[in-house]
């Protein structure tokens, strides 16, 4: 069975290092907004980063360095 994705608890948001904007569809944004509420206000960017990290770790046929 494949690993399940679990969002880690909130961590301090560094407001001095704002990142570039990415655009997602409304359905994805609604899902992210719900996850933000469910996870104590965790910034949406942090949720997206965790999702991408999980995908990268479980991607077949790709070699990558964790950043």
Gaussian input, Z-matrix of N, CA and C with variables (Angstrom, degrees):
# hf/3-21g

backbone

0 1
 N
 C     1     B1
 C     2     B2     1     A1
 N     3     B3     2     A2     1     D1
 C     4     B4     3     A3     2     D2
 C     5     B5     4     A4     3     D3
 N     6     B6     5     A5     4     D4
 C     7     B7     6     A6     5     D5
 C     8     B8     7     A7     6     D6
 N     9     B9     8     A8     7     D7
 C    10    B10     9     A9     8     D8
 C    11    B11    10    A10     9     D9
 N    12    B12    11    A11    10    D10
 C    13    B13    12    A12    11    D11
 C    14    B14    13    A13    12    D12
 N    15    B15    14    A14    13    D13
 C    16    B16    15    A15    14    D14
 C    17    B17    16    A16    15    D15
 N    18    B18    17    A17    16    D16
 C    19    B19    18    A18    17    D17
 C    20    B20    19    A19    18    D18
 N    21    B21    20    A20    19    D19
 C    22    B22    21    A21    20    D20
 C    23    B23    22    A22    21    D21
 N    24    B24    23    A23    22    D22
 C    25    B25    24    A24    23    D23
 C    26    B26    25    A25    24    D24
 N    27    B27    26    A26    25    D25
 C    28    B28    27    A27    26    D26
 C    29    B29    28    A28    27    D27
 N    30    B30    29    A29    28    D28
 C    31    B31    30    A30    29    D29
 C    32    B32    31    A31    30    D30
 N    33    B33    32    A32    31    D31
 C    34    B34    33    A33    32    D32
 C    35    B35    34    A34    33    D33
 N    36    B36    35    A35    34    D34
 C    37    B37    36    A36    35    D35
 C    38    B38    37    A37    36    D36
 N    39    B39    38    A38    37    D37
 C    40    B40    39    A39    38    D38
 C    41    B41    40    A40    39    D39
 N    42    B42    41    A41    40    D40
 C    43    B43    42    A42    41    D41
 C    44    B44    43    A43    42    D42
 N    45    B45    44    A44    43    D43
 C    46    B46    45    A45    44    D44
 C    47    B47    46    A46    45    D45
 N    48    B48    47    A47    46    D46
 C    49    B49    48    A48    47    D47
 C    50    B50    49    A49    48    D48
 N    51    B51    50    A50    49    D49
 C    52    B52    51    A51    50    D50
 C    53    B53    52    A52    51    D51
 N    54    B54    53    A53    52    D52
 C    55    B55    54    A54    53    D53
 C    56    B56    55    A55    54    D54
 N    57    B57    56    A56    55    D55
 C    58    B58    57    A57    56    D56
 C    59    B59    58    A58    57    D57
 N    60    B60    59    A59    58    D58
 C    61    B61    60    A60    59    D59
 C    62    B62    61    A61    60    D60
 N    63    B63    62    A62    61    D61
 C    64    B64    63    A63    62    D62
 C    65    B65    64    A64    63    D63
 N    66    B66    65    A65    64    D64
 C    67    B67    66    A66    65    D65
 C    68    B68    67    A67    66    D66
 N    69    B69    68    A68    67    D67
 C    70    B70    69    A69    68    D68
 C    71    B71    70    A70    69    D69
 N    72    B72    71    A71    70    D70
 C    73    B73    72    A72    71    D71
 C    74    B74    73    A73    72    D72
 N    75    B75    74    A74    73    D73
 C    76    B76    75    A75    74    D74
 C    77    B77    76    A76    75    D75
 N    78    B78    77    A77    76    D76
 C    79    B79    78    A78    77    D77
 C    80    B80    79    A79    78    D78
 N    81    B81    80    A80    79    D79
 C    82    B82    81    A81    80    D80
 C    83    B83    82    A82    81    D81
 N    84    B84    83    A83    82    D82
 C    85    B85    84    A84    83    D83
 C    86    B86    85    A85    84    D84
 N    87    B87    86    A86    85    D85
 C    88    B88    87    A87    86    D86
 C    89    B89    88    A88    87    D87
 N    90    B90    89    A89    88    D88
 C    91    B91    90    A90    89    D89
 C    92    B92    91    A91    90    D90
 N    93    B93    92    A92    91    D91
 C    94    B94    93    A93    92    D92
 C    95    B95    94    A94    93    D93
 N    96    B96    95    A95    94    D94
 C    97    B97    96    A96    95    D95
 C    98    B98    97    A97    96    D96
 N    99    B99    98    A98    97    D97
 C   100   B100    99    A99    98    D98
 C   101   B101   100   A100    99    D99
 N   102   B102   101   A101   100   D100
 C   103   B103   102   A102   101   D101
 C   104   B104   103   A103   102   D102
 N   105   B105   104   A104   103   D103
 C   106   B106   105   A105   104   D104
 C   107   B107   106   A106   105   D105
 N   108   B108   107   A107   106   D106
 C   109   B109   108   A108   107   D107
 C   110   B110   109   A109   108   D108
 N   111   B111   110   A110   109   D109
 C   112   B112   111   A111   110   D110
 C   113   B113   112   A112   111   D111
 N   114   B114   113   A113   112   D112
 C   115   B115   114   A114   113   D113
 C   116   B116   115   A115   114   D114
 N   117   B117   116   A116   115   D115
 C   118   B118   117   A117   116   D116
 C   119   B119   118   A118   117   D117
 N   120   B120   119   A119   118   D118
 C   121   B121   120   A120   119   D119
 C   122   B122   121   A121   120   D120
 N   123   B123   122   A122   121   D121
 C   124   B124   123   A123   122   D122
 C   125   B125   124   A124   123   D123
 N   126   B126   125   A125   124   D124
 C   127   B127   126   A126   125   D125
 C   128   B128   127   A127   126   D126
 N   129   B129   128   A128   127   D127
 C   130   B130   129   A129   128   D128
 C   131   B131   130   A130   129   D129
 N   132   B132   131   A131   130   D130
 C   133   B133   132   A132   131   D131
 C   134   B134   133   A133   132   D132
 N   135   B135   134   A134   133   D133
 C   136   B136   135   A135   134   D134
 C   137   B137   136   A136   135   D135
 N   138   B138   137   A137   136   D136
 C   139   B139   138   A138   137   D137
 C   140   B140   139   A139   138   D138
 N   141   B141   140   A140   139   D139
 C   142   B142   141   A141   140   D140
 C   143   B143   142   A142   141   D141
 N   144   B144   143   A143   142   D142
 C   145   B145   144   A144   143   D143
 C   146   B146   145   A145   144   D144
 N   147   B147   146   A146   145   D145
 C   148   B148   147   A147   146   D146
 C   149   B149   148   A148   147   D147
 N   150   B150   149   A149   148   D148
 C   151   B151   150   A150   149   D149
 C   152   B152   151   A151   150   D150
 N   153   B153   152   A152   151   D151
 C   154   B154   153   A153   152   D152
 C   155   B155   154   A154   153   D153
 N   156   B156   155   A155   154   D154
 C   157   B157   156   A156   155   D155
 C   158   B158   157   A157   156   D156
 N   159   B159   158   A158   157   D157
 C   160   B160   159   A159   158   D158
 C   161   B161   160   A160   159   D159
 N   162   B162   161   A161   160   D160
 C   163   B163   162   A162   161   D161
 C   164   B164   163   A163   162   D162
 N   165   B165   164   A164   163   D163
 C   166   B166   165   A165   164   D164
 C   167   B167   166   A166   165   D165
 N   168   B168   167   A167   166   D166
 C   169   B169   168   A168   167   D167
 C   170   B170   169   A169   168   D168
 N   171   B171   170   A170   169   D169
 C   172   B172   171   A171   170   D170
 C   173   B173   172   A172   171   D171
 N   174   B174   173   A173   172   D172
 C   175   B175   174   A174   173   D173
 C   176   B176   175   A175   174   D174
 N   177   B177   176   A176   175   D175
 C   178   B178   177   A177   176   D176
 C   179   B179   178   A178   177   D177
 N   180   B180   179   A179   178   D178
 C   181   B181   180   A180   179   D179
 C   182   B182   181   A181   180   D180
 N   183   B183   182   A182   181   D181
 C   184   B184   183   A183   182   D182
 C   185   B185   184   A184   183   D183
 N   186   B186   185   A185   184   D184
 C   187   B187   186   A186   185   D185
 C   188   B188   187   A187   186   D186
 N   189   B189   188   A188   187   D187
 C   190   B190   189   A189   188   D188
 C   191   B191   190   A190   189   D189
 N   192   B192   191   A191   190   D190
 C   193   B193   192   A192   191   D191
 C   194   B194   193   A193   192   D192
 N   195   B195   194   A194   193   D193
 C   196   B196   195   A195   194   D194
 C   197   B197   196   A196   195   D195
 N   198   B198   197   A197   196   D196
 C   199   B199   198   A198   197   D197
 C   200   B200   199   A199   198   D198

   B1=1.4527
   B2=1.5272
   B3=1.3057
   B4=1.4636
   B5=1.5197
   B6=1.3233
   B7=1.4604
   B8=1.5138
   B9=1.3253
   B10=1.4629
   B11=1.5189
   B12=1.3127
   B13=1.4613
   B14=1.5121
   B15=1.3320
   B16=1.4540
   B17=1.5201
   B18=1.3172
   B19=1.4643
   B20=1.5241
   B21=1.3268
   B22=1.4597
   B23=1.5299
   B24=1.3443
   B25=1.4714
   B26=1.5253
   B27=1.3247
   B28=1.4777
   B29=1.5311
   B30=1.3027
   B31=1.4513
   B32=1.5235
   B33=1.3313
   B34=1.4781
   B35=1.5291
   B36=1.3247
   B37=1.4593
   B38=1.5236
   B39=1.3224
   B40=1.4571
   B41=1.5232
   B42=1.3203
   B43=1.4627
   B44=1.5178
   B45=1.3207
   B46=1.4619
   B47=1.5290
   B48=1.3388
   B49=1.4680
   B50=1.5227
   B51=1.3082
   B52=1.4630
   B53=1.5296
   B54=1.3268
   B55=1.4503
   B56=1.5347
   B57=1.3306
   B58=1.4671
   B59=1.5253
   B60=1.3090
   B61=1.4597
   B62=1.5274
   B63=1.3394
   B64=1.4572
   B65=1.5256
   B66=1.3063
   B67=1.4642
   B68=1.5215
   B69=1.3335
   B70=1.4624
   B71=1.5266
   B72=1.3166
   B73=1.4559
   B74=1.5242
   B75=1.3384
   B76=1.4603
   B77=1.5233
   B78=1.3197
   B79=1.4582
   B80=1.5273
   B81=1.3401
   B82=1.4663
   B83=1.5192
   B84=1.3140
   B85=1.4621
   B86=1.5273
   B87=1.3368
   B88=1.4762
   B89=1.5237
   B90=1.3313
   B91=1.4675
   B92=1.5368
   B93=1.3290
   B94=1.4693
   B95=1.5307
   B96=1.3436
   B97=1.4620
   B98=1.5309
   B99=1.3330
   B100=1.4696
   B101=1.5181
   B102=1.3347
   B103=1.4685
   B104=1.5264
   B105=1.3317
   B106=1.4647
   B107=1.5259
   B108=1.3225
   B109=1.4677
   B110=1.5244
   B111=1.3261
   B112=1.4685
   B113=1.5228
   B114=1.3255
   B115=1.4652
   B116=1.5250
   B117=1.3129
   B118=1.4614
   B119=1.5158
   B120=1.3210
   B121=1.4591
   B122=1.5119
   B123=1.3300
   B124=1.4699
   B125=1.5226
   B126=1.3195
   B127=1.4634
   B128=1.5272
   B129=1.3149
   B130=1.4608
   B131=1.5289
   B132=1.3130
   B133=1.4658
   B134=1.5179
   B135=1.3323
   B136=1.4680
   B137=1.5235
   B138=1.3336
   B139=1.4629
   B140=1.5318
   B141=1.3220
   B142=1.4639
   B143=1.5238
   B144=1.3239
   B145=1.4694
   B146=1.5181
   B147=1.3372
   B148=1.4591
   B149=1.5245
   B150=1.3267
   B151=1.4717
   B152=1.5277
   B153=1.3128
   B154=1.4691
   B155=1.5216
   B156=1.3341
   B157=1.4695
   B158=1.5290
   B159=1.3425
   B160=1.4598
   B161=1.5283
   B162=1.3166
   B163=1.4737
   B164=1.5218
   B165=1.3071
   B166=1.4676
   B167=1.5159
   B168=1.3392
   B169=1.4574
   B170=1.5270
   B171=1.3203
   B172=1.4645
   B173=1.5211
   B174=1.3122
   B175=1.4513
   B176=1.5297
   B177=1.3041
   B178=1.4694
   B179=1.5262
   B180=1.3330
   B181=1.4525
   B182=1.5103
   B183=1.2994
   B184=1.4702
   B185=1.5224
   B186=1.3033
   B187=1.4623
   B188=1.5015
   B189=1.3307
   B190=1.4646
   B191=1.5192
   B192=1.3124
   B193=1.4636
   B194=1.5185
   B195=1.3185
   B196=1.4549
   B197=1.5079
   B198=1.3240
   B199=1.4692
   B200=1.4900
   A1=109.07
   A2=116.64
   A3=121.75
   A4=110.96
   A5=114.99
   A6=119.88
   A7=109.91
   A8=116.21
   A9=120.71
   A10=108.43
   A11=114.73
   A12=120.71
   A13=109.31
   A14=117.08
   A15=122.30
   A16=108.04
   A17=116.75
   A18=121.52
   A19=108.84
   A20=115.54
   A21=120.94
   A22=109.67
   A23=117.35
   A24=120.83
   A25=112.49
   A26=116.31
   A27=120.59
   A28=112.96
   A29=114.67
   A30=122.14
   A31=106.79
   A32=118.48
   A33=119.43
   A34=112.12
   A35=116.05
   A36=122.39
   A37=109.35
   A38=116.14
   A39=120.17
   A40=109.25
   A41=116.71
   A42=120.38
   A43=112.29
   A44=117.76
   A45=119.31
   A46=112.54
   A47=118.01
   A48=122.08
   A49=111.15
   A50=117.46
   A51=120.84
   A52=109.57
   A53=115.20
   A54=121.56
   A55=110.40
   A56=116.81
   A57=120.52
   A58=111.54
   A59=116.00
   A60=122.94
   A61=109.94
   A62=116.17
   A63=120.72
   A64=107.30
   A65=116.53
   A66=120.06
   A67=109.27
   A68=115.12
   A69=121.85
   A70=108.08
   A71=116.47
   A72=120.96
   A73=111.52
   A74=115.92
   A75=121.08
   A76=112.31
   A77=117.46
   A78=120.52
   A79=110.99
   A80=115.79
   A81=119.53
   A82=110.37
   A83=118.54
   A84=120.71
   A85=110.94
   A86=116.90
   A87=119.71
   A88=110.15
   A89=116.59
   A90=120.03
   A91=110.02
   A92=116.60
   A93=120.34
   A94=110.97
   A95=117.31
   A96=121.09
   A97=110.86
   A98=116.88
   A99=120.55
   A100=110.54
   A101=116.81
   A102=120.54
   A103=110.90
   A104=116.60
   A105=120.69
   A106=109.94
   A107=117.21
   A108=121.33
   A109=110.85
   A110=116.49
   A111=121.30
   A112=112.45
   A113=117.24
   A114=121.42
   A115=112.42
   A116=115.85
   A117=120.91
   A118=114.89
   A119=118.21
   A120=119.90
   A121=114.53
   A122=116.87
   A123=120.72
   A124=108.73
   A125=119.36
   A126=120.78
   A127=111.98
   A128=115.87
   A129=121.42
   A130=110.61
   A131=117.77
   A132=120.60
   A133=112.10
   A134=116.58
   A135=120.38
   A136=110.64
   A137=116.87
   A138=120.43
   A139=109.60
   A140=116.83
   A141=121.22
   A142=110.19
   A143=117.69
   A144=120.70
   A145=111.24
   A146=117.33
   A147=120.25
   A148=111.05
   A149=117.00
   A150=120.76
   A151=110.47
   A152=116.37
   A153=120.69
   A154=110.61
   A155=117.04
   A156=119.91
   A157=110.84
   A158=116.10
   A159=120.72
   A160=110.10
   A161=116.31
   A162=120.24
   A163=111.31
   A164=116.30
   A165=120.03
   A166=111.53
   A167=116.79
   A168=120.68
   A169=111.90
   A170=117.25
   A171=121.24
   A172=113.47
   A173=117.44
   A174=121.69
   A175=109.55
   A176=115.85
   A177=120.28
   A178=109.74
   A179=115.49
   A180=121.03
   A181=115.40
   A182=118.51
   A183=121.51
   A184=109.20
   A185=115.48
   A186=120.15
   A187=106.83
   A188=115.89
   A189=119.71
   A190=109.13
   A191=114.09
   A192=120.99
   A193=107.61
   A194=116.96
   A195=119.32
   A196=109.71
   A197=115.90
   A198=120.50
   A199=109.83
   D1=141.88
   D2=-177.98
   D3=-70.97
   D4=152.67
   D5=175.63
   D6=-61.86
   D7=148.69
   D8=176.77
   D9=-97.65
   D10=146.75
   D11=178.65
   D12=-87.93
   D13=131.48
   D14=177.95
   D15=-132.79
   D16=128.37
   D17=-179.99
   D18=-77.02
   D19=131.67
   D20=178.88
   D21=-76.26
   D22=155.82
   D23=179.99
   D24=-59.85
   D25=161.82
   D26=-178.53
   D27=-59.10
   D28=153.45
   D29=173.34
   D30=-134.55
   D31=162.42
   D32=-177.18
   D33=-57.79
   D34=134.33
   D35=-179.66
   D36=-87.26
   D37=121.97
   D38=178.68
   D39=-83.19
   D40=100.61
   D41=-177.13
   D42=-76.56
   D43=-14.78
   D44=-178.59
   D45=-80.55
   D46=-16.31
   D47=-178.34
   D48=-114.18
   D49=62.52
   D50=179.45
   D51=-68.29
   D52=140.46
   D53=-176.78
   D54=-102.24
   D55=167.21
   D56=177.95
   D57=-61.24
   D58=158.58
   D59=-179.44
   D60=-82.22
   D61=139.03
   D62=169.93
   D63=-120.13
   D64=149.38
   D65=-177.91
   D66=-109.37
   D67=136.75
   D68=176.26
   D69=-131.30
   D70=158.25
   D71=178.43
   D72=-67.63
   D73=164.75
   D74=-177.08
   D75=-59.65
   D76=-40.34
   D77=-179.16
   D78=-61.51
   D79=-42.58
   D80=178.75
   D81=-68.56
   D82=-40.32
   D83=-179.75
   D84=-63.92
   D85=-41.12
   D86=177.55
   D87=-60.95
   D88=-43.19
   D89=178.86
   D90=-61.56
   D91=-44.42
   D92=179.29
   D93=-63.00
   D94=-40.95
   D95=179.48
   D96=-62.93
   D97=-39.15
   D98=177.15
   D99=-65.49
   D100=-42.45
   D101=178.43
   D102=-62.86
   D103=-37.12
   D104=177.84
   D105=-60.15
   D106=-45.96
   D107=179.37
   D108=-64.53
   D109=-45.66
   D110=-178.03
   D111=-64.65
   D112=-21.79
   D113=-175.36
   D114=-112.73
   D115=34.19
   D116=170.98
   D117=67.82
   D118=29.47
   D119=177.59
   D120=85.55
   D121=16.02
   D122=177.32
   D123=-54.27
   D124=130.66
   D125=-178.88
   D126=-56.65
   D127=141.80
   D128=-178.97
   D129=-57.80
   D130=-38.73
   D131=178.20
   D132=-59.07
   D133=-38.06
   D134=179.06
   D135=-67.83
   D136=-37.45
   D137=177.52
   D138=-64.71
   D139=-45.41
   D140=179.23
   D141=-60.87
   D142=-43.91
   D143=179.46
   D144=-60.69
   D145=-41.61
   D146=179.67
   D147=-66.04
   D148=-39.55
   D149=177.18
   D150=-62.16
   D151=-44.75
   D152=-179.66
   D153=-66.00
   D154=-42.94
   D155=177.45
   D156=-58.11
   D157=-44.41
   D158=179.91
   D159=-61.74
   D160=-46.09
   D161=179.64
   D162=-60.96
   D163=-43.77
   D164=-179.05
   D165=-63.42
   D166=-38.66
   D167=-179.84
   D168=-68.29
   D169=-26.74
   D170=-174.86
   D171=-109.67
   D172=8.76
   D173=-179.05
   D174=-77.70
   D175=133.64
   D176=179.89
   D177=-85.42
   D178=142.12
   D179=172.76
   D180=75.34
   D181=8.31
   D182=-179.52
   D183=-117.11
   D184=135.58
   D185=171.32
   D186=-106.07
   D187=135.23
   D188=-176.96
   D189=-151.67
   D190=161.51
   D191=175.22
   D192=-106.81
   D193=134.74
   D194=175.38
   D195=-71.94
   D196=135.90
   D197=179.33
   D198=-111.86

